[in-house]
Protein backbone atom coordinates (compact mmCIF):
# COMPACT_ATOMS: atom_id res chain seq x y z
CA UNK A 1 0.00 0.00 0.00
CA UNK A 2 2.85 2.35 0.86
CA UNK A 3 4.62 1.67 -2.42
CA UNK A 4 1.39 2.20 -4.36
CA UNK A 5 0.81 5.51 -2.58
CA UNK A 6 4.34 6.69 -3.35
CA UNK A 7 3.94 5.63 -6.98
CA UNK A 8 0.61 7.45 -7.24
CA UNK A 9 1.99 10.61 -5.67
CA UNK A 10 5.03 10.52 -7.96
CA UNK A 11 2.88 10.07 -11.07
CA UNK A 12 0.67 12.95 -9.94
CA UNK A 13 3.65 15.28 -9.42
CA UNK A 14 5.17 14.33 -12.76
CA UNK A 15 1.82 15.03 -14.42
CA UNK A 16 1.55 18.41 -12.69
CA UNK A 17 4.96 19.41 -14.03
CA UNK A 18 4.86 17.83 -17.49
CA UNK A 19 1.29 18.45 -18.62
CA UNK A 20 1.49 22.28 -18.64
CA UNK A 21 4.83 22.05 -20.47
CA UNK A 22 3.37 19.64 -23.02
CA UNK A 23 0.28 21.81 -23.55
CA UNK A 24 2.41 24.93 -24.05
CA UNK A 25 4.66 23.12 -26.55
CA UNK A 26 1.62 21.72 -28.36
CA UNK A 27 0.10 25.20 -28.60
CA UNK A 28 3.31 26.68 -30.01
CA UNK A 29 3.78 23.87 -32.54
CA UNK A 30 0.10 23.43 -33.47
CA UNK A 31 0.42 25.04 -36.91
CA UNK A 32 3.47 22.95 -37.78
CA UNK A 33 1.67 19.80 -36.63
CA UNK A 34 -1.35 20.73 -38.72
CA UNK A 35 0.74 21.30 -41.86
CA UNK A 36 2.80 18.12 -41.50
CA UNK A 37 0.06 15.53 -40.95
CA UNK A 38 0.34 14.40 -44.58
CA UNK A 39 4.10 13.78 -44.24
CA UNK A 40 3.92 12.18 -40.79
CA UNK A 41 1.25 9.57 -41.54
CA UNK A 42 2.77 6.31 -42.87
CA UNK A 43 0.10 5.93 -45.56
CA UNK A 44 0.30 5.86 -49.33
CA UNK A 45 -1.14 8.85 -51.19
CA UNK A 46 -4.81 8.09 -51.67
CA UNK A 47 -8.30 9.37 -51.03
CA UNK A 48 -8.28 7.46 -47.74
CA UNK A 49 -5.10 9.23 -46.60
CA UNK A 50 -6.59 12.62 -47.55
CA UNK A 51 -9.68 11.81 -45.48
CA UNK A 52 -7.57 10.74 -42.49
CA UNK A 53 -5.47 13.91 -42.74
CA UNK A 54 -8.58 16.10 -42.94
CA UNK A 55 -10.08 14.37 -39.89
CA UNK A 56 -6.87 14.71 -37.87
CA UNK A 57 -6.59 18.37 -38.80
CA UNK A 58 -10.14 19.01 -37.59
CA UNK A 59 -9.42 17.17 -34.33
CA UNK A 60 -6.18 19.15 -33.98
CA UNK A 61 -8.10 22.41 -34.37
CA UNK A 62 -10.48 21.35 -31.61
CA UNK A 63 -7.61 20.47 -29.26
CA UNK A 64 -5.86 23.79 -29.93
CA UNK A 65 -9.12 25.62 -29.29
CA UNK A 66 -9.51 23.72 -26.01
CA UNK A 67 -5.97 24.57 -24.85
CA UNK A 68 -6.43 28.26 -25.65
CA UNK A 69 -9.82 28.33 -23.99
CA UNK A 70 -8.52 26.55 -20.89
CA UNK A 71 -5.60 28.96 -20.63
CA UNK A 72 -8.06 31.87 -20.66
CA UNK A 73 -10.23 30.18 -18.03
CA UNK A 74 -7.26 29.54 -15.73
CA UNK A 75 -6.12 33.15 -16.14
CA UNK A 76 -9.56 34.45 -15.15
CA UNK A 77 -9.61 32.09 -12.15
CA UNK A 78 -6.22 33.38 -11.05
CA UNK A 79 -7.25 37.02 -11.38
CA UNK A 80 -10.46 36.44 -9.40
CA UNK A 81 -8.62 34.61 -6.64
CA UNK A 82 -5.90 37.26 -6.53
CA UNK A 83 -8.40 40.11 -6.19
CA UNK A 84 -10.61 38.51 -3.53
CA UNK A 85 -7.78 37.02 -1.45
CA UNK A 86 -5.91 40.34 -1.56
CA UNK A 87 -9.03 42.20 -0.39
CA UNK A 88 -9.30 39.68 2.43
CA UNK A 89 -5.70 40.41 3.38
CA UNK A 90 -4.33 36.91 2.93
CA UNK A 91 -0.51 36.90 2.78
CA UNK A 92 0.98 35.59 -0.48
CA UNK A 93 -2.40 36.08 -2.17
CA UNK A 94 -0.83 37.00 -5.52
CA UNK A 95 1.59 34.07 -5.39
CA UNK A 96 -1.23 31.63 -4.64
CA UNK A 97 -3.39 33.14 -7.40
CA UNK A 98 -0.51 32.92 -9.91
CA UNK A 99 0.00 29.26 -9.04
CA UNK A 100 -3.73 28.65 -9.50
CA UNK A 101 -3.60 30.30 -12.94
CA UNK A 102 -0.60 28.22 -14.00
CA UNK A 103 -1.87 24.87 -12.71
CA UNK A 104 -5.41 25.68 -13.83
CA UNK A 105 -4.44 24.67 -17.36
CA UNK A 106 -5.45 21.25 -16.08
CA UNK A 107 -9.16 21.60 -15.17
CA UNK A 108 -9.75 21.82 -11.41
CA UNK A 109 -6.10 21.14 -10.54
CA UNK A 110 -5.31 24.79 -9.91
CA UNK A 111 -8.12 25.14 -7.40
CA UNK A 112 -7.41 21.93 -5.51
CA UNK A 113 -3.63 22.29 -5.34
CA UNK A 114 -3.64 25.94 -4.22
CA UNK A 115 -6.55 25.69 -1.80
CA UNK A 116 -4.44 23.69 0.67
CA UNK A 117 -1.58 26.22 1.01
CA UNK A 118 -4.11 29.08 1.09
CA UNK A 119 -5.93 27.43 4.00
CA UNK A 120 -2.65 26.81 5.82
CA UNK A 121 -1.56 30.43 5.35
CA UNK A 122 -4.94 31.60 6.66
CA UNK A 123 -4.65 29.40 9.73
CA UNK A 124 -1.10 30.41 10.63
CA UNK A 125 -1.92 34.08 10.00
CA UNK A 126 -5.13 34.43 12.02
CA UNK A 127 -5.24 31.20 14.07
CA UNK A 128 -9.00 30.83 13.83
CA UNK A 129 -11.39 28.62 11.93
CA UNK A 130 -13.51 31.47 10.55
CA UNK A 131 -10.75 32.70 8.20
CA UNK A 132 -10.10 29.14 7.05
CA UNK A 133 -13.80 28.81 6.24
CA UNK A 134 -13.79 32.15 4.39
CA UNK A 135 -10.78 31.12 2.26
CA UNK A 136 -12.43 27.77 1.51
CA UNK A 137 -15.65 29.55 0.55
CA UNK A 138 -13.74 31.85 -1.81
CA UNK A 139 -12.13 28.89 -3.54
CA UNK A 140 -15.47 27.08 -3.63
CA UNK A 141 -17.26 30.04 -5.24
CA UNK A 142 -14.54 30.58 -7.86
CA UNK A 143 -14.51 26.83 -8.57
CA UNK A 144 -18.28 26.80 -9.06
CA UNK A 145 -18.06 29.86 -11.31
CA UNK A 146 -15.36 28.06 -13.29
CA UNK A 147 -17.30 24.82 -13.64
CA UNK A 148 -20.74 26.26 -14.32
CA UNK A 149 -19.93 29.43 -16.29
CA UNK A 150 -16.34 29.77 -17.54
CA UNK A 151 -15.69 26.20 -18.67
CA UNK A 152 -18.94 25.79 -20.60
CA UNK A 153 -19.05 29.31 -22.05
CA UNK A 154 -15.40 29.79 -22.99
CA UNK A 155 -14.09 26.28 -23.63
CA UNK A 156 -17.42 24.95 -24.91
CA UNK A 157 -17.88 27.79 -27.38
CA UNK A 158 -14.37 27.37 -28.76
CA UNK A 159 -14.78 23.65 -29.42
CA UNK A 160 -18.40 24.19 -30.49
CA UNK A 161 -19.98 22.05 -27.77
CA UNK A 162 -23.02 22.81 -25.65
CA UNK A 163 -22.48 23.95 -22.05
CA UNK A 164 -24.03 20.79 -20.60
CA UNK A 165 -21.95 18.60 -22.91
CA UNK A 166 -18.76 20.12 -21.52
CA UNK A 167 -19.85 19.64 -17.91
CA UNK A 168 -20.99 16.06 -18.41
CA UNK A 169 -17.88 15.18 -20.43
CA UNK A 170 -15.65 16.27 -17.53
CA UNK A 171 -17.70 14.19 -15.09
CA UNK A 172 -17.79 11.16 -17.41
CA UNK A 173 -14.10 11.04 -18.37
CA UNK A 174 -12.98 11.85 -14.83
CA UNK A 175 -14.87 8.73 -13.75
CA UNK A 176 -13.75 6.52 -16.68
CA UNK A 177 -10.06 7.52 -16.85
CA UNK A 178 -9.68 8.92 -13.38
CA UNK A 179 -9.00 12.21 -11.66
CA UNK A 180 -6.75 14.87 -13.17
CA UNK A 181 -5.97 13.02 -16.41
CA UNK A 182 -9.65 12.40 -17.06
CA UNK A 183 -10.54 16.04 -16.41
CA UNK A 184 -7.72 17.21 -18.70
CA UNK A 185 -8.63 14.91 -21.59
CA UNK A 186 -12.41 15.19 -21.21
CA UNK A 187 -13.10 18.03 -23.65
CA UNK A 188 -10.48 17.01 -26.29
CA UNK A 189 -11.74 13.41 -26.26
CA UNK A 190 -15.38 14.45 -26.51
CA UNK A 191 -14.58 16.96 -29.25
CA UNK A 192 -12.66 14.29 -31.18
CA UNK A 193 -15.56 11.87 -30.89
CA UNK A 194 -17.88 14.63 -32.05
CA UNK A 195 -15.72 15.26 -35.12
CA UNK A 196 -15.74 11.57 -36.09
CA UNK A 197 -19.45 11.23 -35.38
CA UNK A 198 -20.28 14.35 -37.41
CA UNK A 199 -18.12 13.39 -40.39
CA UNK A 200 -18.96 9.69 -40.68
CA UNK A 201 -22.23 8.97 -38.90
CA UNK A 202 -24.40 12.04 -38.68
CA UNK A 203 -23.55 13.22 -42.23
CA UNK A 204 -24.35 9.75 -43.59
CA UNK A 205 -27.62 9.66 -41.66
CA UNK A 206 -28.70 13.06 -43.01
CA UNK A 207 -27.71 12.27 -46.58
CA UNK A 208 -29.58 8.98 -46.34
DOFI-350393 format. One record per residue (C-alpha): residue in three letters; x, y, z; residue number from 0. Coordinates in pm, whole numbers, plus 50000, padded with zeros to 5 digits. Each point is the difference from the previous one (the first is absolute). Example, Ala and Ser with C-alpha at 12.3 -4.5 7.8 and 13.67 -1.06 7.14 Angstrom:
! residues 2
<r->ALA east->51230 north->49550 up->50780 k->0>
<r->SER east->50137 north->50344 up->49934 k->1>
END
This chain:
! residues 208
<r->UNK east->50000 north->50000 up->50000 k->0>
<r->UNK east->50285 north->50235 up->50086 k->1>
<r->UNK east->50177 north->49932 up->49672 k->2>
<r->UNK east->49677 north->50053 up->49806 k->3>
<r->UNK east->49942 north->50331 up->50178 k->4>
<r->UNK east->50353 north->50118 up->49923 k->5>
<r->UNK east->49960 north->49894 up->49637 k->6>
<r->UNK east->49667 north->50182 up->49974 k->7>
<r->UNK east->50138 north->50316 up->50157 k->8>
<r->UNK east->50304 north->49991 up->49771 k->9>
<r->UNK east->49785 north->49955 up->49689 k->10>
<r->UNK east->49779 north->50288 up->50113 k->11>
<r->UNK east->50298 north->50233 up->50052 k->12>
<r->UNK east->50152 north->49905 up->49666 k->13>
<r->UNK east->49665 north->50070 up->49834 k->14>
<r->UNK east->49973 north->50338 up->50173 k->15>
<r->UNK east->50341 north->50100 up->49866 k->16>
<r->UNK east->49990 north->49842 up->49654 k->17>
<r->UNK east->49643 north->50062 up->49887 k->18>
<r->UNK east->50020 north->50383 up->49998 k->19>
<r->UNK east->50334 north->49977 up->49817 k->20>
<r->UNK east->49854 north->49759 up->49745 k->21>
<r->UNK east->49691 north->50217 up->49947 k->22>
<r->UNK east->50213 north->50312 up->49950 k->23>
<r->UNK east->50225 north->49819 up->49750 k->24>
<r->UNK east->49696 north->49860 up->49819 k->25>
<r->UNK east->49848 north->50348 up->49976 k->26>
<r->UNK east->50321 north->50148 up->49859 k->27>
<r->UNK east->50047 north->49719 up->49747 k->28>
<r->UNK east->49632 north->49956 up->49907 k->29>
<r->UNK east->50032 north->50161 up->49656 k->30>
<r->UNK east->50305 north->49791 up->49913 k->31>
<r->UNK east->49820 north->49685 up->50115 k->32>
<r->UNK east->49698 north->50093 up->49791 k->33>
<r->UNK east->50209 north->50057 up->49686 k->34>
<r->UNK east->50206 north->49682 up->50036 k->35>
<r->UNK east->49726 north->49741 up->50055 k->36>
<r->UNK east->50028 north->49887 up->49637 k->37>
<r->UNK east->50376 north->49938 up->50034 k->38>
<r->UNK east->49982 north->49840 up->50345 k->39>
<r->UNK east->49733 north->49739 up->49925 k->40>
<r->UNK east->50152 north->49674 up->49867 k->41>
<r->UNK east->49733 north->49962 up->49731 k->42>
<r->UNK east->50020 north->49993 up->49623 k->43>
<r->UNK east->49856 north->50299 up->49814 k->44>
<r->UNK east->49633 north->49924 up->49952 k->45>
<r->UNK east->49651 north->50128 up->50064 k->46>
<r->UNK east->50002 north->49809 up->50329 k->47>
<r->UNK east->50318 north->50177 up->50114 k->48>
<r->UNK east->49851 north->50339 up->49905 k->49>
<r->UNK east->49691 north->49919 up->50207 k->50>
<r->UNK east->50211 north->49893 up->50299 k->51>
<r->UNK east->50210 north->50317 up->49975 k->52>
<r->UNK east->49689 north->50219 up->49980 k->53>
<r->UNK east->49850 north->49827 up->50305 k->54>
<r->UNK east->50321 north->50034 up->50202 k->55>
<r->UNK east->50028 north->50366 up->49907 k->56>
<r->UNK east->49645 north->50064 up->50121 k->57>
<r->UNK east->50072 north->49816 up->50326 k->58>
<r->UNK east->50324 north->50198 up->50035 k->59>
<r->UNK east->49808 north->50326 up->49961 k->60>
<r->UNK east->49762 north->49894 up->50276 k->61>
<r->UNK east->50287 north->49912 up->50235 k->62>
<r->UNK east->50175 north->50332 up->49933 k->63>
<r->UNK east->49674 north->50183 up->50064 k->64>
<r->UNK east->49961 north->49810 up->50328 k->65>
<r->UNK east->50354 north->50085 up->50116 k->66>
<r->UNK east->49954 north->50369 up->49920 k->67>
<r->UNK east->49661 north->50007 up->50166 k->68>
<r->UNK east->50130 north->49822 up->50310 k->69>
<r->UNK east->50292 north->50241 up->50026 k->70>
<r->UNK east->49754 north->50291 up->49997 k->71>
<r->UNK east->49783 north->49831 up->50263 k->72>
<r->UNK east->50297 north->49936 up->50230 k->73>
<r->UNK east->50114 north->50361 up->49959 k->74>
<r->UNK east->49656 north->50130 up->50099 k->75>
<r->UNK east->49995 north->49764 up->50300 k->76>
<r->UNK east->50339 north->50129 up->50110 k->77>
<r->UNK east->49897 north->50364 up->49967 k->78>
<r->UNK east->49679 north->49942 up->50198 k->79>
<r->UNK east->50184 north->49817 up->50276 k->80>
<r->UNK east->50272 north->50265 up->50011 k->81>
<r->UNK east->49750 north->50285 up->50034 k->82>
<r->UNK east->49779 north->49840 up->50266 k->83>
<r->UNK east->50283 north->49851 up->50208 k->84>
<r->UNK east->50187 north->50332 up->49989 k->85>
<r->UNK east->49688 north->50186 up->50117 k->86>
<r->UNK east->49973 north->49748 up->50282 k->87>
<r->UNK east->50360 north->50073 up->50095 k->88>
<r->UNK east->50137 north->49650 up->49955 k->89>
<r->UNK east->50382 north->49999 up->49985 k->90>
<r->UNK east->50149 north->49869 up->49674 k->91>
<r->UNK east->49662 north->50049 up->49831 k->92>
<r->UNK east->50157 north->50092 up->49665 k->93>
<r->UNK east->50242 north->49707 up->50013 k->94>
<r->UNK east->49718 north->49756 up->50075 k->95>
<r->UNK east->49784 north->50151 up->49724 k->96>
<r->UNK east->50288 north->49978 up->49749 k->97>
<r->UNK east->50051 north->49634 up->50087 k->98>
<r->UNK east->49627 north->49939 up->49954 k->99>
<r->UNK east->50013 north->50165 up->49656 k->100>
<r->UNK east->50300 north->49792 up->49894 k->101>
<r->UNK east->49873 north->49665 up->50129 k->102>
<r->UNK east->49646 north->50081 up->49888 k->103>
<r->UNK east->50097 north->49899 up->49647 k->104>
<r->UNK east->49899 north->49658 up->50128 k->105>
<r->UNK east->49629 north->50035 up->50091 k->106>
<r->UNK east->49941 north->50022 up->50376 k->107>
<r->UNK east->50365 north->49932 up->50087 k->108>
<r->UNK east->50079 north->50365 up->50063 k->109>
<r->UNK east->49719 north->50035 up->50251 k->110>
<r->UNK east->50071 north->49679 up->50189 k->111>
<r->UNK east->50378 north->50036 up->50017 k->112>
<r->UNK east->49999 north->50365 up->50112 k->113>
<r->UNK east->49709 north->49975 up->50242 k->114>
<r->UNK east->50211 north->49800 up->50247 k->115>
<r->UNK east->50286 north->50253 up->50034 k->116>
<r->UNK east->49747 north->50286 up->50008 k->117>
<r->UNK east->49818 north->49835 up->50291 k->118>
<r->UNK east->50328 north->49938 up->50182 k->119>
<r->UNK east->50109 north->50362 up->49953 k->120>
<r->UNK east->49662 north->50117 up->50131 k->121>
<r->UNK east->50029 north->49780 up->50307 k->122>
<r->UNK east->50355 north->50101 up->50090 k->123>
<r->UNK east->49918 north->50367 up->49937 k->124>
<r->UNK east->49679 north->50035 up->50202 k->125>
<r->UNK east->49989 north->49677 up->50205 k->126>
<r->UNK east->49624 north->49963 up->49976 k->127>
<r->UNK east->49761 north->49779 up->49810 k->128>
<r->UNK east->49788 north->50285 up->49862 k->129>
<r->UNK east->50276 north->50123 up->49765 k->130>
<r->UNK east->50065 north->49644 up->49885 k->131>
<r->UNK east->49630 north->49967 up->49919 k->132>
<r->UNK east->50001 north->50334 up->49815 k->133>
<r->UNK east->50301 north->49897 up->49787 k->134>
<r->UNK east->49835 north->49665 up->49925 k->135>
<r->UNK east->49678 north->50178 up->49904 k->136>
<r->UNK east->50191 north->50230 up->49764 k->137>
<r->UNK east->50161 north->49704 up->49827 k->138>
<r->UNK east->49666 north->49819 up->49991 k->139>
<r->UNK east->49821 north->50296 up->49839 k->140>
<r->UNK east->50272 north->50054 up->49738 k->141>
<r->UNK east->50003 north->49625 up->49929 k->142>
<r->UNK east->49623 north->49997 up->49951 k->143>
<r->UNK east->50022 north->50306 up->49775 k->144>
<r->UNK east->50270 north->49820 up->49802 k->145>
<r->UNK east->49806 north->49676 up->49965 k->146>
<r->UNK east->49656 north->50144 up->49932 k->147>
<r->UNK east->50081 north->50317 up->49803 k->148>
<r->UNK east->50359 north->50034 up->49875 k->149>
<r->UNK east->50065 north->49643 up->49887 k->150>
<r->UNK east->49675 north->49959 up->49807 k->151>
<r->UNK east->49989 north->50352 up->49855 k->152>
<r->UNK east->50365 north->50048 up->49906 k->153>
<r->UNK east->50131 north->49649 up->49936 k->154>
<r->UNK east->49667 north->49867 up->49872 k->155>
<r->UNK east->49954 north->50284 up->49753 k->156>
<r->UNK east->50351 north->49958 up->49862 k->157>
<r->UNK east->49959 north->49628 up->49934 k->158>
<r->UNK east->49638 north->50054 up->49893 k->159>
<r->UNK east->49842 north->49786 up->50272 k->160>
<r->UNK east->49696 north->50076 up->50212 k->161>
<r->UNK east->50054 north->50114 up->50360 k->162>
<r->UNK east->49845 north->49684 up->50145 k->163>
<r->UNK east->50208 north->49781 up->49769 k->164>
<r->UNK east->50319 north->50152 up->50139 k->165>
<r->UNK east->49891 north->49952 up->50361 k->166>
<r->UNK east->49886 north->49642 up->49950 k->167>
<r->UNK east->50311 north->49912 up->49798 k->168>
<r->UNK east->50223 north->50109 up->50290 k->169>
<r->UNK east->49795 north->49792 up->50244 k->170>
<r->UNK east->49991 north->49697 up->49768 k->171>
<r->UNK east->50369 north->49988 up->49904 k->172>
<r->UNK east->50112 north->50081 up->50354 k->173>
<r->UNK east->49811 north->49688 up->50108 k->174>
<r->UNK east->50112 north->49779 up->49707 k->175>
<r->UNK east->50369 north->50100 up->49983 k->176>
<r->UNK east->50038 north->50140 up->50347 k->177>
<r->UNK east->50068 north->50329 up->50172 k->178>
<r->UNK east->50225 north->50266 up->49849 k->179>
<r->UNK east->50078 north->49815 up->49676 k->180>
<r->UNK east->49632 north->49938 up->49935 k->181>
<r->UNK east->49911 north->50364 up->50065 k->182>
<r->UNK east->50282 north->50117 up->49771 k->183>
<r->UNK east->49909 north->49770 up->49711 k->184>
<r->UNK east->49622 north->50028 up->50038 k->185>
<r->UNK east->49931 north->50284 up->49756 k->186>
<r->UNK east->50262 north->49898 up->49736 k->187>
<r->UNK east->49874 north->49640 up->50003 k->188>
<r->UNK east->49636 north->50104 up->49975 k->189>
<r->UNK east->50080 north->50251 up->49726 k->190>
<r->UNK east->50192 north->49733 up->49807 k->191>
<r->UNK east->49710 north->49758 up->50029 k->192>
<r->UNK east->49768 north->50276 up->49884 k->193>
<r->UNK east->50216 north->50063 up->49693 k->194>
<r->UNK east->49998 north->49631 up->49903 k->195>
<r->UNK east->49629 north->49966 up->50071 k->196>
<r->UNK east->49917 north->50312 up->49797 k->197>
<r->UNK east->50216 north->49904 up->49702 k->198>
<r->UNK east->49916 north->49630 up->49971 k->199>
<r->UNK east->49673 north->49928 up->50178 k->200>
<r->UNK east->49783 north->50307 up->50022 k->201>
<r->UNK east->50085 north->50118 up->49645 k->202>
<r->UNK east->49920 north->49653 up->49864 k->203>
<r->UNK east->49673 north->49991 up->50193 k->204>
<r->UNK east->49892 north->50340 up->49865 k->205>
<r->UNK east->50099 north->49921 up->49643 k->206>
<r->UNK east->49813 north->49671 up->50024 k->207>
END
